[in-house]
Amino acid sequence: MAQRHTTSLRLRLRYRFDHLVAGGTTALIGWFALACLAVVVPASTVLVWADRAAPATLSGRLGAVWVSVGQTLKIGGAVGSPLYVLASVVLALTALLFVSTLVGLITTGINRRIMLLRRGHSTVLESGHTVLLGWSDQIFPVVGELVAANANQRRAAVAVLAPKDKVEMEEEIATSFAGTPLGTGTTRIICRNGRTTDPAELARVSPGTAKAVLVLPPEGDAGDAQVVKTLLALGAAVPGPGGAVVVAAVRDTRSRLTARLAAGPGGHVLCVDDIIARLLVQTAREPGLSLVYQELLDFAGDEFYTAAARGLAGRTFGEALLAFTTSSVVGLLHADGRVALNPCPGTTIGADDRIILISEDDDTAVPADASPYVDQDAIVTARPRTPGAERLLLLGWNRRAPLVVEQLDQFVGPGTTLDVVSLADVVRTRAATGVPRARSHLEVVFHGGDITDPELLAKLDVPSYDRVIVIGETGHDPVPHAAALPPARAVDLGLVPETGTETDDRTLVTLLHLRAVGEAAGRELSLTTEMSDDGNRLLAPAREGADFIVSGRLISLLMTQISESPCLAAVFEELFEAEGNEFHLKPVTDYVRTGREVTFATLVESARRRRECAVGYRLHAETATGPGYGVRLNPDKGQRVRFGEHDWLIVLAES
């Protein structure tokens, strides 16, 4: 015998109602009409019988009930012969059907339009705007820098296209700016939903009328392939020579050439691996350099600009170094588009050349002779320094690690050793074979081990190393004592890019143990750390002003700078290449006498004699004091400073 449900009356009535609704439109209309009559007719009867002015006869009262029902249900309620009443009811029902249908059509159309707008399928009708293609964590620093760059513009706009819900994108961007004083300022953020690899959907953000198009590298294994397909779709959507500056970024070095071909001759493609590896090596050799690049690349302080030669035409580059009191000259932009950073001081400036300089803004690059501020008696001549043998430690291994090793080999002195410690399969394999690759200056020894293990770090004697580099580790299996971390994927080195959460978590644990090691030894370790997410950098257990290379934020800043000033692409390309000029922090004692006040113009003149461009300095006493941590970029050349023996001069030079 089947058992009966012992549910409440409320649940049974709800079940009946759900069954009724599921019966279809016809049944639903019929039941609702009966329910309406069941309420309206008795209520109208009560109203008529309770009315003192109601007709005395039964037929009169029934007629009054009919009038009340008709007025309530909007079907007229006319009285008369049966044919007249029937005709009035038919006309009323027809009018009701027509009006209801018209209201329904209007409502449906409005709802469809609202949904279309909410889905982000409408076309952006803007000109001179910036287009961002793709969605990743880099979207937030890019938008932030664009907002800062457009602060002096009245009607700036940024259009974002990504295969993501429009409302969700807008909410995430709004949340990221919620804690800022001015939010997005005068810049309007417009989000559209669509695939960046479909030319038809890509047209929703009007790339043909934009001033710049930025293709962000998405997260995941196929990120570079997605960038290449997006660049091809952009070429199909804007077949002619568009006026927009196209800037893209790929992660793997092997994808750079393909992306350049897809971007066309006017496109600029950045390689994340090359740039990050180069900066890691530069900063490891000269601590504090990451702060210099951070100051140069964001729009909050001083950055690169170009200025017309004006009265400097026919004069030499060496003379131009002291021709601006509040700007630091670093190179020339020739009329044919060639960029020359730190050229020979005797180079003649052409009439159509532009001066590349570091300034607070483009309108602050005003010529003003600073040569009277030079104190010749304070200038010293120091012998060139030759790099000596060092002991270096590399903790972690990822796709960029081989590039870091190769870069180190080019700059360290003979006899330098590099110990590599990681759980990555490639490191364990090389450690087992014991056959390191022969290099000209650098001797590399591989050790298989977990960099988050405090016992291993204690055995390494980390304080005995001159420099320590910590990079995001991939290509390993989870280890028992690191169970608190998210499980790491077993990846093939060089084929699968690391995820920021996974690598940054292990890096944070490693930094925590390294801090304990340094405190136990009573000394401060010289650390250079790579991270993916700028939010994780704020959690890092390291001293204030420590060197962090945040790959996502750095590439975002570079892309934004190039999108605003395309001529800077060649400047950054030389800065981040193995050959050419780059920034250095050199002892100030090699340039001027310490213990006395000297002007920055004196330092510029001293650097000029060594064929270098001085752009700032770093004070050792303020290295742990924010927000500048001792870094002063582009100081006034008339400003007097008392330098100590441990202070540094920031110069642009070949070596």
C-alpha positions, -999 to +999 in steps of 0.1 A: +000+000+000+014+034-011+022+058+017+006+093+016+026+125+019+024+141+054+030+176+041+013+208+055-017+224+038+005+253+028+029+231+008+000+212-008-017+244-019+016+257-033+021+224-052-014+228-067-006+263-077+026+253-094+008+226-112-018+251-124+008+275-137+025+247-156-008+239-174-002+266-201-015+300-210-051+290-218-057+272-186-040+299-166-063+326-181-094+306-174-085+299-138-076+335-132-109+347-147-129+323-124-109+335-094-115+371-103-152+366-107-153+347-075-141+378-057-156+406-078-192+393-080-198+387-043-181+420-034-202+440-059-234+423-046-225+434-010-218+469-022-252+472-040-272+457-011-255+479+014-261+511-006-291+531+007-297+545-027-298+511-044-329+503-065-358+488-046-366+461-071-345+428-075-340+434-112-327+469-105-303+457-080-290+429-102-285+455-129-265+476-104-244+445-096-237+440-133-227+477-137-203+474-107-188+442-120-183+457-155-167+488-142-144+468-120-133+444-147-132+472-174-158+455-196-182+485-197-210+473-175-237+488-200-273+479-194-300+473-219-312+445-241-292+413-240-278+420-275-267+454-265-250+440-233-233+413-253-220+437-280-206+461-253-189+432-236-173+420-269-161+456-276-147+460-241-129+426-242-115+435-277-102+469-264-088+452-233-070+426-255-056+453-278-044+475-250-029+446-231-011+433-262+003+468-270+015+473-234+031+438-235+048+445-268+062+478-255+073+463-222+089+434-240+108+457-263+120+479-235+131+449-215+149+434-245+167+467-250+176+469-213+189+433-214+209+441-245+225+471-228+232+450-197+248+423-218+270+449-234+262+442-270+257+478-282+284+496-301+305+523-285+303+556-303+334+573-291+365+588-308+399+593-294+393+567-266+415+539-253+404+503-260+414+474-236+410+439-251+409+410-227+404+406-189+429+397-163+443+412-130+462+436-152+430+454-161+430+473-128+465+489-129+460+497-166+427+515-159+443+532-129+472+546-149+449+557-178+427+575-153+459+593-140+471+601-175+437+615-184+433+636-153+437+668-172+412+659-200+375+666-198+360+638-219+383+608-217+369+573-222+382+538-218+363+509-235+368+474-222+359+443-243+361+409-227+340+376-227+326+385-193+293+399-180+292+436-185+277+444-151+302+422-134+331+440-151+317+474-142+312+464-106+348+450-103+363+481-117+342+503-095+352+483-065+389+486-073+385+524-073+362+526-043+391+534-019+407+561-041+400+598-034+387+607-068+376+574-082+379+574-120+378+612-122+367+626-155+374+593-173+343+572-183+348+534-181+327+516-208+324+478-206+312+456-234+308+418-236+322+399-265+350+377-277+382+396-286+390+371-313+357+378-333+361+409-356+323+415-355+322+415-317+354+434-315+338+463-335+316+469-304+343+490-289+351+510-321+388+503-324+389+522-357+383+555-340+404+548-309+437+565-301+452+534-286+444+496-283+459+476-256+458+437-258+462+423-223+477+389-219+450+366-203+457+341-176+459+304-185+479+281-207+468+295-240+473+332-231+498+340-259+478+322-285+448+343-274+468+375-278+479+365-314+443+357-324+431+390-309+457+409-330+446+391-361+409+399-353+419+435-348+435+436-382+403+421-397+381+446-379+402+476-389+416+465-423+430+499-433+459+517-417+442+528-385+454+557-364+453+538-331+485+527-313+484+490-308+503+476-277+502+439-268+520+417-243+529+380-245+545+359-218+567+335-236+597+347-256+589+322-284+555+339-290+570+374-295+578+371-332+544+356-340+527+384-321+547+411-339+537+397-373+501+397-362+503+432-348+517+446-381+545+472-386+528+498-364+522+475-334+543+472-302+547+438-285+562+434-251+576+401-238+569+396-201+596+369-197+624+390-212+615+422-193+610+405-159+642+385-162+662+416-172+648+436-143+655+408-118+691+407-128+695+445-128+679+449-094+698+419-079+731+436-090+720+470-078+694+470-050+669+498-052+666+498-089+630+485-088+620+516-070+635+537-098+616+519-125+584+521-105+587+559-101+595+563-138+567+541-152+537+553-132+520+586-139+521+598-103+556+613-104+582+620-130+582+601-163+596+602-198+586+630-222+599+646-254+604+683-259+613+704-290+650+713-294+641+750-297+673+769-290+694+738-286+696+731-323+732+731-335+745+726-299+758+693-285+741+667-264+765+673-236+754+710-234+718+699-234+723+680-201+725+713-182+700+732-204+670+722-182+670+730-145+638+710-136+641+682-161+667+655-167+679+650-203+686+614-213+685+611-251+675+623-285+645+615-307+657+621-343+635+633-370+635+599-387+621+583-356+653+568-343+659+569-306+694+575-291+697+571-254+727+586-237+745+594-270+780+607-272+782+642-255+796+656-287+765+646-307+751+676-325+713+682-320+694+687-353+668+713-358+640+687-361+653+665-333+634+663-300+649+660-265+641+629-245+639+638-208+625+630-175+601+656-161+571+660-139+548+668-168+551+678-205+547+715-197+575+715-170+602+708-196+612+744-200+648+752-209+667+770-182+705+771-180+718+752-149+755+754-157+761+783-131+752+758-104+781+735-111+808+734-084+840+723-102+860+719-070+835+692-057+839+669-088+862+639-083+875+613-108+872+577-098+887+547-114+863+523-132+852+495-109+856+459-121+831+433-109+845+408-085+836+373-077+803+369-058+781+342-042+746+343-055+715+323-044+684+317-066+654+303-048+627+289-070+625+280-107+601+288-135+600+295-172+620+328-168+647+312-147+670+302-176+668+338-189+678+350-154+708+327-154+719+338-189+716+374-180+736+370-148+764+353-167+768+385-189+773+409-160+789+392-131+827+390-125+848+359-132+845+332-105+810+341-094+789+311-083+751+307-084+734+281-063+699+272-076+674+256-051+640+243-062+617+214-064+612+218-101+617+187-122+644+204-143+664+214-112+662+180-097+673+164-129+703+186-133+712+182-097+712+145-101+734+145-132+758+170-117+768+184-151+761+222-151+763+240-184+796+257-191+794+295-189+820+323-193+818+339-158+791+321-138+793+287-123+758+273-116+751+245-091+717+230-089+702+217-056+669+199-054+649+211-024+618+229-011+624+266-007+596+269+018+613+244+042+630+264+071+654+235+078+667+236+042+671+274+043+690+270+076+714+245+060+720+268+031+736+295+053+717+322+034+734+352+052+767+341+036+755+350+001+760+384-014+726+384-032+695+364-029+668+362-057+634+347-049+612+339-080+579+322-084+583+284-084+565+260-107+571+225-120+569+207-087+545+185-067+529+196-034+550+189-004+537+177+030+548+206+052+533+231+027+498+217+030+485+251+040+492+264+005+469+258-025+479+225-043+505+232-070+500+218-105+526+196-120+536+215-150+562+211-177+588+238-175+586+264-202+553+250-216+527+260-190+527+294-174+525+297-137+494+310-119+499+340-097+481+327-066+500+294-065+535+309-070+530+340-048+518+318-019+550+299-019+570+330-023+553+346+008+561+315+029+598+316+017+601+353+025+587+347+060+614+321+067+641+343+052+631+372+075+636+349+104+670+338+091+681+374+087+669+383+122+687+353+137+719+363+119+716+399+130+719+413+094+697+424+066+696+401+036+700+416+001+667+403-014+652+407-049+617+391-051+595+383-081+557+383-076+527+382-099+501+401-080+507+435-065+481+427-038+503+399-025+533+423-024+516+442+003+515+411+024+551+403+020+571+400+052+599+422+041+614+455+051+600+488+038+616+497+005+626+461-004+630+452-041+599+436-056+595+429-093+557+426-097+553+413-132+516+421-137+518+457-126+551+464-144+539+452-177+506+472-172+526+503-166+548+498-196+518+492-219+501+523-206+532+545-211+536+533-247+499+538-255+501+574-243+535+581-260+543+556-288+578+570-293+588+556-258+585+520-271+621+523-285+632+539-252+619+510-231+631+484-256+667+496-251+664+498-214+652+462-211+677+447-236+710+431-227+729+455-249+727+493-247+720+517-219+703+510-187+699+527-153+724+521-126+729+530-089+765+539-085+784+552-053+781+590-051+817+590-039+828+582-075+814+616-087+816+643-060+833+649-026+811+639+003+806+657+036+798+690+019+767+704+002+768+702-036+742+709-062+727+682-084+740+702-114+775+693-101+766+656-102+752+659-137+784+675-149+805+648-132+784+621-148+787+638-182+825+635-181+821+598-177+796+597-206+766+591-183+733+609-177+726+616-141+688+615-133+686+613-095+700+599-063+692+576-034+700+585+002+711+556+023+696+571+055+661+570+040+660+536+024+634+523+049+613+555+049+583+557+026+570+567+002+602+573-018+626+552+003+654+576-003+649+578-041+649+613-056+643+614-094+648+645-114+657+669-086+661+706-092+697+711-104+701+741-082+692+721-051+720+715-026+724+681-009+749+668+016+758+633+005+773+605+026+797+578+017+769+552+013+746+572-009+741+564-046+737+584-078+712+572-104+726+573-139+718+561-174+749+544-188+761+515-208+776+496-179 
